[in-house]
Amino acid sequence: MLITIGRMQDSKTNMNQNNEKLSLTLLDSTMGDAYLVMVDEFEAVGEDYPYNNIPLAREDWHAFVAELRDEEAGINLPPGIVPQWTYVLVENRTTIMGEIRYRPATAPPFRPGHDHIGYNVRPSYRRRGYANLMLGQVLDQARADGIPGVALVVEGDNPGSVRTIAKSGGTLAEEYTDEHSTLVSVYWIALH
Ligand SMILES: CC(C)(COP(=O)(O)OP(=O)(O)OC[C@H]1O[C@@H](n2cnc3c(N)ncnc32)[C@H](O)[C@@H]1OP(=O)(O)O)[C@@H](O)C(=O)NCCC(=O)NCCS
């Protein structure tokens, strides 16, 4: 499994259990069908996909990718929204198993959608270590970027995400109950 990440200086090589090639890469103009198959699977099992502009992705993939490039470059962002890089984990260049978003310039207070990293793994590919793999790669990038640590916000009961964060050294930094009585947990992973 070859792991490459768009902005990383060093690529890493690993193998998955089926000896297939995986790469963590920025979404590009060739990935529309594979990406929407992943989104369709989330929606088919009753999970929303609020992480990116899916209506635009369905209507005009090239415009969607152009919007992602603008997000990375900080172009046309609303006030208070920092640049974001959207990476996907791709198998054999054809199947997308998950997505991870990286926002290195995020400043406190950390809140849902306003944290350094968010991720999601396609339902049929869960419990295979892919969240752990994606997070580890983006943490390498964050270290290379020189930021002291990253905040990740978990809403409600999410043992898979909490365990993923704990495995990367995350600790609970803040907890509060929001206006919908949902417990919100802010985790911090120190990087240096
Ligand atoms: C949370 C999520 C990203 C986990 O992805 P995943 O690829 O299944 O996670 P991994 O296989 O890398 O597992 C990482 C660790 O979490 C554990 N884990 C994963 N899902 C779990 C679950 N539902 N319950 C308990 N532990 C779980 C794994 O066992 C592993 O720990 P271990 O190595 O000690 O056994 C995935 O369930 C998901 O996309 N959920 C919906 C979106 C979401 O909640 N995103 C996070 C928002 S904060």
The ligand as an SDF file (V2000), in Angstrom:
LIG
                    3D

 48 50  0  0  0  0  0  0  0  0999 V2000
  -15.3490    6.9490   13.6550 C   0  0  0  0  0  0  0  0  0  0  0  0
  -14.8540    6.3150   12.3610 C   0  0  0  0  0  0  0  0  0  0  0  0
  -14.1070    7.3820   11.5440 C   0  0  0  0  0  0  0  0  0  0  0  0
  -13.8910    5.1530   12.6950 C   0  0  0  0  0  0  0  0  0  0  0  0
  -13.3510    4.6710   11.4790 O   0  0  0  0  0  0  0  0  0  0  0  0
  -12.6910    3.2120   11.3750 P   0  0  0  0  0  0  0  0  0  0  0  0
  -11.9020    3.1630   10.1130 O   0  0  0  0  0  0  0  0  0  0  0  0
  -13.7190    2.1800   11.5800 O   0  0  0  0  0  0  0  0  0  0  0  0
  -11.6860    3.2030   12.6310 O   0  0  0  0  0  0  0  0  0  0  0  0
  -10.4170    2.2500   12.7930 P   0  0  0  0  0  0  0  0  0  0  0  0
  -10.6970    0.9360   12.1400 O   0  0  0  0  0  0  0  0  0  0  0  0
   -9.1920    2.9940   12.3480 O   0  0  0  0  0  0  0  0  0  0  0  0
  -10.3910    2.0330   14.3570 O   0  0  0  0  0  0  0  0  0  0  0  0
   -9.6390    2.8350   15.2390 C   0  0  0  0  0  0  0  0  0  0  0  0
   -9.8900    2.3300   16.6480 C   0  0  0  0  0  0  0  0  0  0  0  0
  -11.2410    2.5970   17.0210 O   0  0  0  0  0  0  0  0  0  0  0  0
  -11.9090    1.3850   17.3430 C   0  0  0  0  0  0  0  0  0  0  0  0
  -13.2740    1.5090   16.8560 N   0  0  0  0  0  0  0  0  0  0  0  0
  -13.6830    1.8190   15.6050 C   0  0  0  0  0  0  0  0  0  0  0  0
  -15.0250    1.8590   15.5350 N   0  0  0  0  0  0  0  0  0  0  0  0
  -15.4590    1.5440   16.7810 C   0  0  0  0  0  0  0  0  0  0  0  0
  -16.7560    1.4250   17.3510 C   0  0  0  0  0  0  0  0  0  0  0  0
  -17.8760    1.6160   16.6160 N   0  0  0  0  0  0  0  0  0  0  0  0
  -16.8530    1.1030   18.6680 N   0  0  0  0  0  0  0  0  0  0  0  0
  -15.7450    0.9150   19.4040 C   0  0  0  0  0  0  0  0  0  0  0  0
  -14.4620    1.0340   18.9380 N   0  0  0  0  0  0  0  0  0  0  0  0
  -14.3420    1.3240   17.6210 C   0  0  0  0  0  0  0  0  0  0  0  0
  -11.1490    0.3020   16.6210 C   0  0  0  0  0  0  0  0  0  0  0  0
  -11.3550   -0.9630   17.2180 O   0  0  0  0  0  0  0  0  0  0  0  0
   -9.7200    0.8170   16.7730 C   0  0  0  0  0  0  0  0  0  0  0  0
   -9.2090    0.5930   18.0640 O   0  0  0  0  0  0  0  0  0  0  0  0
   -8.2560   -0.6790   18.3870 P   0  0  0  0  0  0  0  0  0  0  0  0
   -7.1230   -0.5950   17.4080 O   0  0  0  0  0  0  0  0  0  0  0  0
   -7.8570   -0.4690   19.7920 O   0  0  0  0  0  0  0  0  0  0  0  0
   -9.0780   -1.9220   18.1600 O   0  0  0  0  0  0  0  0  0  0  0  0
  -16.0480    5.7430   11.5120 C   0  0  0  0  0  0  0  0  0  0  0  0
  -16.8370    4.9140   12.3490 O   0  0  0  0  0  0  0  0  0  0  0  0
  -16.9260    6.8050   10.8920 C   0  0  0  0  0  0  0  0  0  0  0  0
  -16.6440    7.2900    9.7940 O   0  0  0  0  0  0  0  0  0  0  0  0
  -18.0210    7.2260   11.5670 N   0  0  0  0  0  0  0  0  0  0  0  0
  -18.9380    8.2300   11.0300 C   0  0  0  0  0  0  0  0  0  0  0  0
  -18.2840    9.5900   10.9310 C   0  0  0  0  0  0  0  0  0  0  0  0
  -17.6550   10.0110   12.2340 C   0  0  0  0  0  0  0  0  0  0  0  0
  -18.1590    9.7320   13.3100 O   0  0  0  0  0  0  0  0  0  0  0  0
  -16.4990   10.7140   12.1230 N   0  0  0  0  0  0  0  0  0  0  0  0
  -15.7790   11.2160   13.2960 C   0  0  0  0  0  0  0  0  0  0  0  0
  -16.4020   12.4910   13.7780 C   0  0  0  0  0  0  0  0  0  0  0  0
  -15.5930   13.0620   15.2670 S   0  0  0  0  0  0  0  0  0  0  0  0
  1  2  1  0
  2  3  1  0
  2  4  1  0
  2 36  1  0
  4  5  1  0
  5  6  1  0
  6  7  2  0
  6  8  1  0
  6  9  1  0
  9 10  1  0
 10 11  2  0
 10 12  1  0
 10 13  1  0
 13 14  1  0
 14 15  1  0
 15 16  1  0
 15 30  1  0
 16 17  1  0
 17 18  1  0
 17 28  1  0
 18 19  1  0
 18 27  1  0
 19 20  2  0
 20 21  1  0
 21 22  1  0
 21 27  2  0
 22 23  1  0
 22 24  2  0
 24 25  1  0
 25 26  2  0
 26 27  1  0
 28 29  1  0
 28 30  1  0
 30 31  1  0
 31 32  1  0
 32 33  2  0
 32 34  1  0
 32 35  1  0
 36 37  1  0
 36 38  1  0
 38 39  2  0
 38 40  1  0
 40 41  1  0
 41 42  1  0
 42 43  1  0
 43 44  2  0
 43 45  1  0
 45 46  1  0
 46 47  1  0
 47 48  1  0
M  END
$$$$
